[in-house]
Amino acid sequence: MTGSAWDTYARSKRPRPEVNSCGERTWFNWTQFPDHGPGAEVLGVGPGATALELGCGKGGNAAHVARLGVRCIAVDLSGVQVQAARKRWADVDDLEFHQREAVDYLGACDYRFDAVFSVFGALWFTDPAVLLPAIRGRMAPGGVLAFSHRPAFAGCYGCQAAFISSPDAAEPLVVQRWDYEPKVWADMLTETGYVNVQAGVIEAPHGGVGTLLVHGQNPGV
Ligand SMILES: C[S@@+](CC[C@H](N)C(=O)[O-])C[C@H]1O[C@@H](n2cnc3c(N)ncnc32)[C@H](O)[C@@H]1O
């Protein structure tokens, strides 16, 4: 059910434009606003590193990370998303897309990642009590975990129902989403063993709802 809900979402979502406002073909965007907020520097990776994206959608951020000389593996539950990503970014080296559930992939792979990231992706839609330790178990010493999504609505914390509408279905499809205040995310990362943890909201460019950005580091360098 969840996979088909995400396929429905994927069909409704327009692809990223061909170029951004600077004319660049790839770019990293943590937020829901074009050309806004920090970029891939949050990940602290460069040529020779290996990165993993969880819930990559159509792959624009993963393609940008690969273009920086980083080997980038990107997974998504939705076959529709993965097919679109493979087609659009076929000419980018060191980039792989897999149709996989995030926790399953982490349990099966044998990489050590220098960065793991998720942009409105699997980190928002998977129980963090399961996912945060699973990620940490596959991170290289000093590796960075970073993720973004819309901030929680005041008072709506923990597992929430999120609705995906479809013109073909009488009722919206439902997926689970985990919403917390920045401090709660920071505490959860710290309790899982991450260090140098930061969590805060990037303000929206013209007011309104901003973007929560959380990052931390695996100890060990
Ligand atoms: C809101 S979309 C964001 C996609 C993309 N990161 C972007 O910024 O456009 C959420 C994505 O996460 C994927 N997803 C949700 N739960 C997942 C999980 N447990 N494992 C892998 N992918 C997941 C969905 O299939 C969907 O493509």
The ligand as an SDF file (V2000), in Angstrom:
LIG
                    3D

 27 29  0  0  0  0  0  0  0  0999 V2000
    8.0420   13.9560   -0.4450 C   0  0  0  0  0  0  0  0  0  0  0  0
    8.9790   12.8840   -1.4780 S   0  0  0  0  0  0  0  0  0  0  0  0
   10.5510   13.7430   -1.5930 C   0  0  0  0  0  0  0  0  0  0  0  0
   11.3850   13.2420   -2.7280 C   0  0  0  0  0  0  0  0  0  0  0  0
   12.7180   13.9630   -2.9440 C   0  0  0  0  0  0  0  0  0  0  0  0
   13.6320   13.7910   -1.8400 N   0  0  0  0  0  0  0  0  0  0  0  0
   12.4990   15.4190   -3.2410 C   0  0  0  0  0  0  0  0  0  0  0  0
   12.9790   16.2800   -2.4780 O   0  0  0  0  0  0  0  0  0  0  0  0
   11.8320   15.7180   -4.2420 O   0  0  0  0  0  0  0  0  0  0  0  0
    9.3260   11.5490   -0.3610 C   0  0  0  0  0  0  0  0  0  0  0  0
   10.0420   10.3950   -1.0380 C   0  0  0  0  0  0  0  0  0  0  0  0
   10.4820    9.4750   -0.0370 O   0  0  0  0  0  0  0  0  0  0  0  0
   10.2290    8.1510   -0.5000 C   0  0  0  0  0  0  0  0  0  0  0  0
   10.1120    7.2900    0.6910 N   0  0  0  0  0  0  0  0  0  0  0  0
    9.2040    7.3840    1.7000 C   0  0  0  0  0  0  0  0  0  0  0  0
    9.4340    6.4560    2.6290 N   0  0  0  0  0  0  0  0  0  0  0  0
   10.5340    5.7640    2.2180 C   0  0  0  0  0  0  0  0  0  0  0  0
   11.2700    4.6810    2.7580 C   0  0  0  0  0  0  0  0  0  0  0  0
   10.9420    4.1330    3.9500 N   0  0  0  0  0  0  0  0  0  0  0  0
   12.3250    4.2040    2.0630 N   0  0  0  0  0  0  0  0  0  0  0  0
   12.6750    4.7540    0.8660 C   0  0  0  0  0  0  0  0  0  0  0  0
   12.0160    5.7870    0.3020 N   0  0  0  0  0  0  0  0  0  0  0  0
   10.9610    6.2800    0.9710 C   0  0  0  0  0  0  0  0  0  0  0  0
    8.9550    8.2640   -1.3120 C   0  0  0  0  0  0  0  0  0  0  0  0
    8.7960    7.2200   -2.2290 O   0  0  0  0  0  0  0  0  0  0  0  0
    9.1390    9.6260   -1.9890 C   0  0  0  0  0  0  0  0  0  0  0  0
    9.7450    9.5140   -3.2590 O   0  0  0  0  0  0  0  0  0  0  0  0
  1  2  1  0
  2  3  1  0
  2 10  1  0
  3  4  1  0
  4  5  1  0
  5  6  1  0
  5  7  1  0
  7  8  2  0
  7  9  1  0
 10 11  1  0
 11 12  1  0
 11 26  1  0
 12 13  1  0
 13 14  1  0
 13 24  1  0
 14 15  1  0
 14 23  1  0
 15 16  2  0
 16 17  1  0
 17 18  1  0
 17 23  2  0
 18 19  1  0
 18 20  2  0
 20 21  1  0
 21 22  2  0
 22 23  1  0
 24 25  1  0
 24 26  1  0
 26 27  1  0
M  CHG  2   2   1   9  -1
M  END
$$$$
